Amino acid sequence: MSRQPMSDLFYLTRADVAQALSHIDPVAVAADVLRAHARGETVVPDEGYLGWTTADGHSARSLNMPGLVGGQEPVVGTKIINASLGNTARGIPRADGLTFLFDPETAHPYAMMDAALISATRTAAVSAVAVGLRTRPVLRLAFLGCGAQADAHLGLLLPRLGDLTELALYDQRPAAAAAFAEKHQAAAEAVGVRLTVAATAQEAVRGSDVVVPLTTVTKGYIRAEWLLPTATVVHVSLDDLLAEVVLGAAQVVVDDWQLVRSDPRRLLGRMYREGLLYGQDEPEPGRPAKRVDGTLGELLLKETPLADGDGVTVVNPFGMSVQDVALAHRVFTAATELGIGSRLPR
């Protein structure tokens, strides 16, 4: 239904978003969007990217990620998410931004909300979908990086992994891993999960059924020999694996191959440009290369699990704007039902 032109803008703070999210199942939302994307019912343009170097020499960037989820009631919007690697030293979050929702008829913005929590939650929700497609139990889980993304992942994965007995934590800043363990120890112990802080990334990875890199690195370090033969790597931060892991994997799954191949900065995009990786519907390059086996949405539609019984599986979720837009719309709906949020005059 179209809203009145130039009506008030609905605004949700981070606290409002958190309250609304507590009434939503983000994993179900993420799975629905992945299925819709596989059916061709979404529009996911290439992201707009602006990068620069700050006065103190750190990399900073701004991303604009529009998206549309079709259907009887289309959802349209965009996420603007900015980040500076120098923020960690400043004691403030690395990334921050806003998500906007647009009226599908007038194209006018009608809602604006804090993006960071929605972004972290939808990322963790896609990871939870991927882990849920495994055929083998997850007894040991590893997080590499213990920031906001790790918080979101723990909140969604812990209740869903009934066989889990240990969560191994590693961060380049040992104090961050220790603080994360202390923060979440009671919740983990309540479900019989032991939190351990690893001295190295290798120590965290070895013996883990699922490995989730949640870092800001730009150079790979995870070696194939570190991984269990049946391990699943949910490659959230996109640059932690060495190419040898991808090339030797039994299965490589993405959320959207076009987004992955279009990005020259991340590992799989670089491998595509080097002729080491190609899409499932593309001709094989003239040199030996690894074929991407498909998307998470296709697996969900076909009700096909991951091939973790055949070897290492790599899930590389680039991150689709439609996930943010869909979750933001659900947050908006929940917020209006709860009577929270503010109206800003235009």
WONORUR-V852202 format. One record per helix or strand of 2 or more residues. SS is the DSSP state (a for helix, b for strand). FROM is the first residue (numbers start at 1). LEN is the number of residues. If there is no record, write none. Layout:
SS:FROM:LEN
SS:FROM:LEN
This chain:
b:9:4
a:14:8
a:26:13
b:42:2
b:48:6
b:59:11
b:75:10
a:87:4
b:95:8
b:109:6
a:116:17
b:140:5
a:148:13
b:166:5
a:174:17
b:194:4
a:201:5
b:210:4
a:224:3
b:232:3
a:243:6
b:251:4
a:257:6
a:267:7
b:277:2
b:290:2
b:294:2
a:296:7
b:313:4
a:321:18
b:342:3
